Amino acid sequence: KSSKREWKPLEDHSCTDVPWLLLFILFCIGMGFICGFSIATGAAARLLSGYDSYGNICGQKNVKVEGIVNSGLDLTHKKYVFFLDPCNIDLVHQKIKSIALCVSACPRTELKTPADVQKFAETNGSTLCSYELQPAEYTTDPRAAKLCPKYPVPESAPIPFFHRCAPVNISCYAKFAEALITFVSDSSVLHRLISGVMTSKEIIMGLCLLSLVLSMILMVIIRYISRVLVWILTILVILGSLGGTGVLWWLYAKQRLSASALETQIAKDNLQALLIYAIAATVFTVILLLIMLIMRKRVALTIALFHVAGKVFIHLPLLVFQPFWTFFVLILFWTYWIAVLLFLGTTGSPVPNEEGFVEFQMAGPLKYMWWYHVVGLIWISEFILACQQMTVAGAVVTYYFTR
């Protein structure tokens, strides 16, 4: 007699981890508080409209900052932020080491001399030198060397929605990327990486599309070739491990027998690296073969699982699109997270620094809010991924137990 199954997965289900769910809801409320705080304190206006080195928000009237000469200006008609030296980047403090000004228009052509900057100001009404200099003084005042932009002034265009004059030529950003990589490793790696990606971007995109199409096809035919597929994959993994290990040992023996190749320190380092790789590959291959030997009886279970998985995708075709929805939700959340992080970077009260310019700093416990924000990135991202896993699991369980 077949006993009645007591567990009914479609009926006997309930909420689990309720305390953690309540804690997660409270945490999300805290994330909302951080977003509201950054917007309420004026950070949104400073981020979207931009501000100069004297604490003035571009495109509006401003309040005087005590101790700062050029603060409190009416910049209603100057809506764009212009950096005198946009490529001078301070990696340690993560900011552009340049005077920022509010201007009425970005230079759309390259300006090579002070006379060109003066003509641009007289023609377009946009002064690219500091506020205390008049356009007539750009070529005569000795202070112009410090208060005017670095020459040549690159052609720039305003960034959409953020009102910053950004150089059109990407060489400035390439210098920044190179400096960033140099800060942590060798810059030649960056050049090889960028050049390789740029020359092969069509091939990379094509291969990504091809892999997606092949994955779709494989999900459809997997139920018909599950047994053959499992054995093919198993044999390919074993042969690949053995072949890779053999090639590494062959390269090591070939280089070791070549006496002339060991004359330089670099050649000796390469030989030692090959030996380490060969030993590591050998250990990996031995462990893999032992695992295959011990778990050979589990192959039948794997074949059965593949077969059921193929049937699931036949009966639940919309399950294929679940990762796309998850990716879309993650993109939306990451966009929100980055926007709030930028808001946090411009929150705080204006404080004069040692150079006579304004910096916005938060005092007390509020300056640690970005740590809370970072934890939110990890936790909420994992929650979104867990929602996908729960959705897939629920759909498959419903299919499996609904005969």
URUR-V958136 format. One record per residue. N is the residue number from 1. SS is DSSP state (helix for helix, strand for strand, loop for the rest). NEAR is the number of other C-alpha atoms within 10 Angstrom. Layout:
# URUR-V958136
N,SS,NEAR + N,SS,NEAR
This chain:
# URUR-V958136
1,loop,3 + 2,loop,4 + 3,loop,5 + 4,loop,6 + 5,loop,6 + 6,loop,7 + 7,loop,9 + 8,loop,9 + 9,loop,12 + 10,loop,11 + 11,loop,7 + 12,loop,8 + 13,loop,9 + 14,loop,5 + 15,loop,6 + 16,loop,8 + 17,loop,7 + 18,helix,9 + 19,helix,9 + 20,helix,10 + 21,helix,12 + 22,helix,11 + 23,helix,11 + 24,helix,16 + 25,helix,12 + 26,helix,12 + 27,helix,17 + 28,helix,15 + 29,helix,12 + 30,helix,16 + 31,helix,20 + 32,helix,12 + 33,helix,12 + 34,helix,21 + 35,helix,20 + 36,helix,14 + 37,helix,18 + 38,helix,21 + 39,helix,19 + 40,helix,12 + 41,loop,16 + 42,loop,16 + 43,helix,22 + 44,helix,22 + 45,helix,18 + 46,helix,21 + 47,helix,21 + 48,helix,17 + 49,helix,20 + 50,loop,25 + 51,strand,25 + 52,loop,22 + 53,loop,21 + 54,loop,24 + 55,loop,28 + 56,loop,26 + 57,strand,31 + 58,loop,28 + 59,loop,21 + 60,loop,14 + 61,strand,14 + 62,loop,16 + 63,loop,12 + 64,loop,15 + 65,loop,18 + 66,loop,11 + 67,loop,12 + 68,loop,17 + 69,loop,13 + 70,loop,17 + 71,loop,20 + 72,loop,17 + 73,loop,18 + 74,strand,15 + 75,loop,18 + 76,loop,14 + 77,loop,15 + 78,loop,19 + 79,loop,24 + 80,strand,27 + 81,strand,28 + 82,strand,30 + 83,strand,27 + 84,loop,22 + 85,loop,19 + 86,loop,21 + 87,loop,18 + 88,loop,15 + 89,strand,19 + 90,strand,14 + 91,loop,13 + 92,loop,8 + 93,loop,8 + 94,loop,8 + 95,strand,10 + 96,strand,15 + 97,loop,16 + 98,loop,18 + 99,loop,20 + 100,strand,26 + 101,strand,26 + 102,strand,33 + 103,strand,28 + 104,loop,21 + 105,loop,23 + 106,loop,25 + 107,loop,24 + 108,loop,16 + 109,loop,13 + 110,loop,15 + 111,strand,20 + 112,loop,13 + 113,loop,15 + 114,helix,23 + 115,helix,14 + 116,helix,16 + 117,helix,26 + 118,helix,22 + 119,helix,18 + 120,helix,21 + 121,helix,22 + 122,helix,13 + 123,helix,9 + 124,helix,12 + 125,loop,15 + 126,loop,21 + 127,loop,26 + 128,loop,28 + 129,loop,29 + 130,loop,22 + 131,loop,15 + 132,loop,11 + 133,loop,16 + 134,loop,13 + 135,helix,23 + 136,helix,13 + 137,helix,15 + 138,loop,25 + 139,loop,16 + 140,loop,10 + 141,loop,12 + 142,loop,10 + 143,loop,14 + 144,helix,16 + 145,helix,14 + 146,helix,12 + 147,helix,18 + 148,loop,22 + 149,loop,25 + 150,loop,19 + 151,loop,15 + 152,loop,14 + 153,strand,24 + 154,loop,21 + 155,loop,16 + 156,strand,19 + 157,strand,18 + 158,strand,20 + 159,loop,13 + 160,loop,9 + 161,loop,9 + 162,loop,16 + 163,loop,22 + 164,strand,24 + 165,strand,23 + 166,strand,21 + 167,strand,23 + 168,loop,15 + 169,loop,11 + 170,loop,10 + 171,helix,11 + 172,helix,17 + 173,helix,16 + 174,helix,15 + 175,helix,14 + 176,helix,17 + 177,helix,15 + 178,helix,18 + 179,helix,18 + 180,helix,18 + 181,helix,16 + 182,helix,14 + 183,helix,12 + 184,helix,8 + 185,loop,12 + 186,loop,13 + 187,helix,16 + 188,helix,11 + 189,helix,13 + 190,helix,18 + 191,helix,15 + 192,helix,11 + 193,helix,11 + 194,helix,12 + 195,helix,12 + 196,helix,11 + 197,helix,13 + 198,helix,11 + 199,helix,10 + 200,loop,12 + 201,helix,12 + 202,helix,11 + 203,helix,11 + 204,helix,13 + 205,helix,11 + 206,helix,12 + 207,helix,12 + 208,helix,12 + 209,helix,12 + 210,helix,12 + 211,helix,12 + 212,helix,12 + 213,helix,11 + 214,helix,12 + 215,helix,11 + 216,helix,13 + 217,helix,11 + 218,helix,13 + 219,helix,18 + 220,helix,17 + 221,helix,14 + 222,loop,20 + 223,loop,22 + 224,loop,13 + 225,loop,14 + 226,helix,20 + 227,helix,17 + 228,helix,12 + 229,helix,15 + 230,helix,17 + 231,helix,13 + 232,helix,12 + 233,helix,11 + 234,helix,14 + 235,helix,12 + 236,helix,12 + 237,helix,15 + 238,helix,16 + 239,helix,13 + 240,helix,13 + 241,helix,18 + 242,helix,17 + 243,helix,12 + 244,helix,16 + 245,helix,20 + 246,helix,15 + 247,helix,12 + 248,helix,19 + 249,helix,18 + 250,helix,14 + 251,helix,14 + 252,helix,20 + 253,helix,14 + 254,helix,12 + 255,helix,18 + 256,helix,16 + 257,helix,10 + 258,loop,10 + 259,helix,9 + 260,helix,10 + 261,helix,14 + 262,helix,16 + 263,loop,10 + 264,loop,9 + 265,helix,10 + 266,helix,11 + 267,helix,15 + 268,helix,15 + 269,helix,12 + 270,helix,14 + 271,helix,20 + 272,helix,14 + 273,helix,13 + 274,helix,19 + 275,helix,17 + 276,helix,14 + 277,helix,16 + 278,helix,21 + 279,helix,15 + 280,helix,12 + 281,helix,19 + 282,helix,19 + 283,helix,12 + 284,helix,14 + 285,helix,21 + 286,helix,13 + 287,helix,12 + 288,helix,15 + 289,helix,15 + 290,helix,11 + 291,helix,11 + 292,helix,15 + 293,helix,10 + 294,helix,10 + 295,loop,10 + 296,helix,10 + 297,helix,10 + 298,helix,10 + 299,helix,15 + 300,helix,12 + 301,helix,10 + 302,helix,14 + 303,helix,19 + 304,helix,14 + 305,helix,14 + 306,helix,21 + 307,helix,18 + 308,helix,17 + 309,helix,17 + 310,helix,21 + 311,helix,20 + 312,helix,20 + 313,helix,18 + 314,helix,15 + 315,helix,11 + 316,loop,13 + 317,helix,12 + 318,helix,9 + 319,helix,16 + 320,helix,13 + 321,helix,9 + 322,helix,14 + 323,helix,14 + 324,helix,11 + 325,helix,12 + 326,helix,18 + 327,helix,14 + 328,helix,12 + 329,helix,15 + 330,helix,17 + 331,helix,13 + 332,helix,11 + 333,helix,16 + 334,helix,15 + 335,helix,12 + 336,helix,13 + 337,helix,18 + 338,helix,13 + 339,helix,15 + 340,helix,23 + 341,helix,18 + 342,helix,16 + 343,helix,24 + 344,helix,26 + 345,helix,18 + 346,loop,24 + 347,loop,24 + 348,loop,18 + 349,strand,16 + 350,strand,18 + 351,strand,18 + 352,strand,18 + 353,loop,11 + 354,loop,6 + 355,loop,6 + 356,loop,13 + 357,loop,20 + 358,strand,22 + 359,strand,16 + 360,strand,15 + 361,strand,15 + 362,loop,17 + 363,loop,9 + 364,helix,6 + 365,helix,7 + 366,helix,14 + 367,helix,14 + 368,helix,11 + 369,helix,15 + 370,helix,15 + 371,helix,10 + 372,helix,13 + 373,helix,20 + 374,helix,12 + 375,helix,13 + 376,helix,18 + 377,helix,17 + 378,helix,10 + 379,helix,15 + 380,helix,17 + 381,helix,18 + 382,helix,13 + 383,helix,13 + 384,helix,16 + 385,helix,17 + 386,helix,13 + 387,helix,13 + 388,helix,17 + 389,helix,15 + 390,helix,12 + 391,helix,14 + 392,helix,16 + 393,helix,12 + 394,helix,14 + 395,helix,14 + 396,helix,19 + 397,helix,14 + 398,helix,13 + 399,helix,14 + 400,helix,12 + 401,helix,10 + 402,loop,9 + 403,loop,5
